């Protein structure tokens, strides 16, 4: 059985997900969690840039 690289649990199926530019094979729960964390980080970065008046490209 495959093992998730994040939670180290044996699962039936792994999903390939890109985390910080690296491809990782994670279970469905860990992939969802990583996706949510990436969305939150992107939103918070946008808020900080708006607050500081950043007008350039990312």
Residue pairs with C-beta under 8 A, 6 or more apart in sequence:
1 10
1 11
1 12
2 10
2 11
2 12
2 13
2 14
2 25
3 9
3 10
3 11
4 10
4 11
4 14
4 25
4 26
4 27
4 30
5 24
5 25
5 26
6 24
6 26
6 27
6 30
6 33
6 34
7 27
7 29
7 30
9 27
11 27
11 28
13 27
13 28
14 25
14 26
14 27
15 25
15 26
15 27
15 28
15 31
16 23
16 24
16 25
17 23
17 24
17 25
17 26
17 31
17 34
17 35
18 24
19 26
19 34
19 38
24 34
26 34
